């Protein structure tokens, strides 16, 4: 299936706090221009990245699409969907085959066979493979081969990164989109979309950890030698910080969220001496002034705890030694002043805030940490459109299986 609008790329980021739709087009210079951005609150339809209320999500998606269409003056037919969920699993698997043919030259069918061998891993019946990403090849004893077609050898090995997700998670997303009448062009794990927006190629090669801290989840992606190596989603998000502020300052959650956005800070270096802010009135209590450094006392312990939990998991998974290139923090919580310094203290590695690579057009929102996933989804769709890779129909699983080998060569060009 081809795109109905060959010049439009539309992303749909389904988050726990909000649904974001971005409409973009490819201009005459082959650049991406943003035409419209629409968003709507998820209103409890998503919990930890998983759909729990289809009606709420359908309404939010329709509202976000309508707002984006009004701004863009264009109609949305299909979208690239970013999904999350604390139930994803990542696997690194290896396949080995003998190279066929009398000349021992590696051909596309050899690549197909070795990847089929690598993906022949046992996964539970209630899960399916969302992404299958080649990490690299070994031809005889020659390692770190990125694209072996045309080489000569007798033994071909391939390491791949497999991401699995419960079938019901995919089915519920598809059901939501079917009810809106919008087609699904691809379903992309938000970890990978976000990494596409904020990571640099040299970081991916050396080894880098990306942490995208959203409202209810923290998405982690480790790249090593240019390819994904580990992915996970933790039930840790900015809501924990909001809860701590509400408890510490004795204010409602809505007030705590506003105070976090206005005065939140996680490191003392970012607080001026004698700096204060006003805590609004609650009930019969009068508003009062408090030192801004109190925000650090409230926020920093929670941020440290989140980073410690992630670090301990990476140690347990044996991937902590793969991130010599440092850490990139993004997502809405990355806007907290001082968060990269706290991260450095916990991991003892260089850390930076990941600002998405700039896109042009109507809105600058897409170029901020809060919209890193949307930014990455647009880039993901751009690569598919530019390389003429077929998009998916509503039968997502069947299309993924049928199209995998057909797009393999172009996928390698994109990845490496």
N, C-alpha and C positions, 0 to 999 in steps of 0.2 A: 504494500500500500504506500502511496506517495502522499506528501502533504497536500492538503486542499488549498492552502495559501502558501506558495513556495517562498514568499518573502517574509512570512511571519514566523516568529518563534515565541511561544507562550509558555511560561513556567507557572507551576502551581505548587507552592510550598505549604504542606499541611502540617502546621505546628500545634503544639499543645495550647498556646495562648491565642494565636491568630492564624488565619488563612491568608496567604499573600499570592496574588496573581500579577504577573508582569508580562506585558505585551511588548515585543520588540520586532524590528524589521531589519533586513539586510539592505543597505543602501547601494547606490551605484558603484561606490568604491569598495564594496564587499565588507563594510564595517557594520557593527551592531549599533542600532539606535533604539533607545527606549521610547515607546510611544505612550504607554499608560501603565499606571500602577494602581491596583485596587486591593483592599484588605478588609477583613471582617473578623470579629472575635469568634473563636471556636466555641465558646459558651458551653464548656464541659463536654464537648463531643469527642475530645481526644484526651486520653490519659496515658502518660508515659509513652507518647508516640503512637498509641494504638486507638483505633476507632471504637468508641463505646456507645455512641449515639448517632446513628446514621442520619436521622432527620435533622439534627443540629448541624452536622457537617454539610449536608446537601444545601441547607439554607445559607450557610456561611459561604460556601463555594459560589453559589448563584449570586450572592451579594457582591463578593469580591470581583467576580468576572464582569458583572454589570457595571461596577464602578470603573474598572479598567477599560472596558469597551467604550464607555462614555468619554473617558479622557483621551483614548486613542482614536476614536472615530472609526474603529474597525471591529469586525465580528470575530469572535474566537470559535474555531472549529475543533481544535485539538490541543492538548497540553503535554508537557513533560512534567511528570509528577515526582516530587521529592517526598519520600516516606522515611519514617524513623521507627522506633520501637525498641524497648529493652529486651526484646526476645530474638534479636538477630544473633547469628553465630558465624564466626569466620574460621576457615580451615585452610591450611597450606598443604597441598598434595603434590606428589611427584608421579610422573608417568615415564615409562621406558619402552622403546620399540627398536627393532632392527630396521635399518634403512633399506627399503625395497628398491628394486630396479638393478639392472646389470651395471650401470655406470655409477651407482652409489651416490647419485646427486639427490639432495633433499628437495622434494617437491611439496606442493600444497597438500597432497593426500597424506604425506608422511607427517606433516604438522597436524592435520586433522586426527590421524591415528594416535599420536602421542598425547594430544590433549584429551581425546576420548579415554585413553588409558589413565590419565591423571585425574579425570573427573569421575572415575568409577569408584567412588567412595560411598560407603553406606551412610545414608541419612534417614532419619525417621520418616515414616509414611505421611506424617502430618506436616512435613516441611518441604519446601522446594528451593531450588537454586535461583537466587535473584541475580547474582553476577558471577561470572567466571572470567578471571583476569589473569592472563599469562604474566609471570614474573621474570622469566628468562629461560634460556636453553643451554644444554651442554651437548656439544658434538664431539663424540669420543671423549677425550679428556680436556677439551677446550671449553672453559667456563665463561659465564657472562656474555653469551651470545644473545643478542636481542632479536635478530630476524635471520634465521638460518637458511631460508630458501636459496638454492643455488650452491650451497656449500657441499663438499664431498665428505662422507664419513660412513661408518658402519653401525653406529649406535647413537640414537637420539634420545635425550632426556628433556623433560619439561617440568618446571615447577609452576603451579598455578595457585591463585588465591580464590577461594570459593566463599561466597557469602550466601547463607541460607536464612530463610524466614518462614514462619508458619504460613501454610496455604490460606488459612482463614484471614490473615492480615491482608494479603493481596486481594482476596475475594471481596472483603468489605470495602476496600478502596475502589475496586472496579465497580462494585454495586453503587457506591456513592456517585461516581462519575457517570455511570449509565443513567442514573435518575436525573442528572443535569442535562443529558443530551450531548455532553462533550466527550470526544474521543480521546483515548490515551495513546500518545505517540511513544512513550517510554516510561518505565517506572525506575527511579534511580534512588539508591540509598543516599540519604542526606549527607552522610559522612563523605562520600566520594564527590558529591556536587560541591560541598563546601571546600574540600581540598582543592578542587579545580579552580576555585576563585581566589584562594589566599596563599597557596604554596608556590614556591619557586622551584624550577627544575633542578637547580644545584642542591637545594635542601632535600628534595626527594631522593637524589642520588646518594648523598652522604648518609641520610637517615634522619627523619624529622617526625616529631609528634605534634599532631594538630588536635586541639581541644576546643570544641564548639559548645559553649555553655548557653543553653537555651532556658526557657521558662521552667520546664520540668525535667529535662534530660541534659546530659553532657555527652556529646558524640566525640569519640576518640578514633583517630585514624593514624596509624604508623606507616610511613612510606620508607622503603629501604631499597637501595640500588635501583631507584626509579619507578618502583611499582608498589602497590599496597601490600603490606605484610601482616597487619593486624587491625581489626576493626571491632569496636564494641560500643554499646550505648549504656550509660549508667543512669540510674534514677536519681540524679543529682542536678539541681538547677537553681536558677535565680530565686525561685519561690522560697527556698530555704533561708536565703538572706532576708527576704521580705518578712518571713515569719519571725526571724530573730529581732529585726528592727521593731516589729509590732510588739513583741514581748518586752524588749528592752526599754522602749519609750512609752509603752502602755497606750498604744494607739490602734485603731482598726487597720485591717490589712490594706485597704485602699489608700489610707493615709500613709502607711508605711511604704507602699510602693512609690507614691509620689515623692516622699522624702528620700528614698533610695536614689531615684532618678535625679533629684535636684542636688542632694548633698552627700550621697553615698561616696565613700572613699575607703580604700583598704590598706593604705600605707601612710605612716605619719609624715613622710617627706612631702606629701601633697596637701598638708593642712597648714595654713598660716597661723602664726602665733595669735592667740586670743580670738580666733575666728569662731563665730557663733551662728546659730540659725534658730528660727522660731518653730516650735512644735505646736501645731494647731490645737484649738480647743476641742475637747471631747466631752460630750454630755454637759454636765454643769461645771466642769473644770475649765479654768481660764488657760489661754495659750501661755507658753513659757519659753524662755530662751535657754539653750543648752550649747555647750562647747562642741564644735564639729569633730574634735578628736574623739568624742564618745562614739561616733560612727565607726572609727577604726577599731575601738575596743569591741564593738558589736560584730562588725563585718569580718575583720581579719581572721578570727578563730574559725569561722565557718568556711571561708575560702581556703585556709590552710588545710582544714579537714578534708575538703573535697579533693584537693590536689594530692594529699597523702593517700587517700583511698585509691585514686587512679594510679599513683606511683607503686603502691603495694601490689596492685593487680598486675601491672606491667612486669614487676619483678617476678611474681608468681608464674606469669605466662612465658617468662624467659625472653622478653623483647626489650627490656630496659637498655640493653647494650646496643640497640639498633638505632638510637636517636642522638648520635654525636652531633648532628646538625642543629640541635636545639628544639625549642618548643614554640609553636604558634598558637595563640589564644584568640578565638573569635566568638561571634554570637553576641547577643545583647549584653550579657554580663561582662564581656570583655571591655565595655566602656567604663567600668569602675576604675577610677584613677588608682594607680599603684598595683593593679592586679598582676602585671608582668613581673614586678619586683618580688611579690609574694611567691609567685610560681618559681622564680629563680632560686629563692631561698629554700624551697621545698625540694626541688629536683637537683639543685646544684648544677644547673645548665642554663645557657643563655635562653632567654624567652623574649618574645615580641608580640605585640598585638597585630593580628592579621587583618589588614584592610583589603577588601576585595580589589582586584585589578579593575581599573576604571572602565566603565561603559558610558556611552554618550547618549544625549537625547533629552527628553522632557524632564526627567526627575533625577536628582542626585541621591535620593534615598537608597537606590540600588548599590551605591558605592560605599555603604557603611557596613560595619560589623553585623548589625542587626539583620541585614539582608544578604549575608554571604551565601546562604543556600540558594536563594533566588538568583543571585548573580551566577553561581556555578551551574545551575540548571539551564540558564540561557546559553552559557558557553557549551554545555553538553549538547543542547539542541543544535547550536550553530555548527559544531563539528559533524554531527550527523547529516545536516542539510548540505554542508559544504562538500562532504565526501560521498554524498548520494547514497547513504546507508538507509535501507528500507526502515520505515517506522512500524510500530506495532499496531495491530487492530485490537478489538476488545477481547479477543482470545489471546491474552497476553502470554500465558505459559507456552502454548503451541507455537506462537510466533517466535518466542525467544529460542526455542529448540530448533526450529526450522532455519532461522536466520543466522544462527551462531557461526557455522562454518562458512557461510557465504560472505560474512563481513569480516572474517578473520584477518585477511591481509590489510584491509583498511584500518582495522582496529589497532594492529601493530604500528602502523604509520602514525596513528593518533597518539598511542601510549608512549612510544619511544622516539 
